[in-house]
């Protein structure tokens, strides 16, 4: 059954106003030579620091030289912290990366056989321990998902049998 509703004029007027505003916003969102952000992005911190050094008559090289001199000064209370910062820049800690590892699984291997092959690779040194643990964990998670799917399928089949038995 279809009903026709009368929309009060004030609501219709507001709706039209919303449409016009939306179109104006959409039009303004298009970047062009005429429409550019009022506040442009300024210089980054590096530029500010370099300008401050130049204002004091120092170059990057002179600043680095002064920094190393302070780091090597035993009398300076900040020497240790400065040296730590310098070393962090010269030799940063390497980020962990997962290397490419190839493991030969037997054809048609079960999850247990695959996990055993990975553990053997860890024991022989062909697979890094952290990578091996991640791989075994992935296999374990996959098997848990598979078991849950199998149980859900079997439960649905049993429920269907029960429903058919009740219906007859």
Secondary structure in CASP SS format (residue, H / E / C, confidence):
PFRMAT SS
TARGET T0000
AUTHOR 0000-0000-0000
METHOD secondary structure of the structure
MODEL  1
X C 1.00
X C 1.00
X C 1.00
X C 1.00
X C 1.00
X C 1.00
X C 1.00
X C 1.00
X H 1.00
X H 1.00
X H 1.00
X H 1.00
X H 1.00
X H 1.00
X H 1.00
X H 1.00
X H 1.00
X H 1.00
X H 1.00
X H 1.00
X H 1.00
X H 1.00
X H 1.00
X H 1.00
X H 1.00
X H 1.00
X H 1.00
X H 1.00
X C 1.00
X C 1.00
X C 1.00
X C 1.00
X C 1.00
X C 1.00
X C 1.00
X C 1.00
X C 1.00
X C 1.00
X C 1.00
X C 1.00
X C 1.00
X C 1.00
X C 1.00
X C 1.00
X H 1.00
X H 1.00
X H 1.00
X H 1.00
X H 1.00
X H 1.00
X H 1.00
X H 1.00
X H 1.00
X H 1.00
X H 1.00
X C 1.00
X C 1.00
X C 1.00
X C 1.00
X H 1.00
X H 1.00
X H 1.00
X H 1.00
X H 1.00
X H 1.00
X H 1.00
X H 1.00
X H 1.00
X H 1.00
X H 1.00
X H 1.00
X H 1.00
X C 1.00
X C 1.00
X C 1.00
X C 1.00
X C 1.00
X C 1.00
X H 1.00
X H 1.00
X H 1.00
X H 1.00
X H 1.00
X H 1.00
X H 1.00
X H 1.00
X H 1.00
X H 1.00
X H 1.00
X H 1.00
X C 1.00
X C 1.00
X C 1.00
X C 1.00
X C 1.00
X C 1.00
X C 1.00
X C 1.00
X C 1.00
X C 1.00
X C 1.00
X C 1.00
X C 1.00
X C 1.00
X C 1.00
X C 1.00
X C 1.00
X C 1.00
X C 1.00
X C 1.00
X H 1.00
X H 1.00
X H 1.00
X H 1.00
X H 1.00
X H 1.00
X H 1.00
X H 1.00
X H 1.00
X H 1.00
X H 1.00
X H 1.00
X H 1.00
X H 1.00
X C 1.00
X C 1.00
X C 1.00
X C 1.00
X H 1.00
X H 1.00
X H 1.00
X H 1.00
X H 1.00
X H 1.00
X H 1.00
X H 1.00
X H 1.00
X H 1.00
X H 1.00
X H 1.00
X H 1.00
X H 1.00
X H 1.00
X H 1.00
X H 1.00
X H 1.00
X H 1.00
X H 1.00
X H 1.00
X H 1.00
X H 1.00
X H 1.00
X H 1.00
X H 1.00
X H 1.00
X H 1.00
X H 1.00
X H 1.00
X H 1.00
X H 1.00
X H 1.00
X H 1.00
X H 1.00
X H 1.00
X H 1.00
X H 1.00
X H 1.00
X C 1.00
END
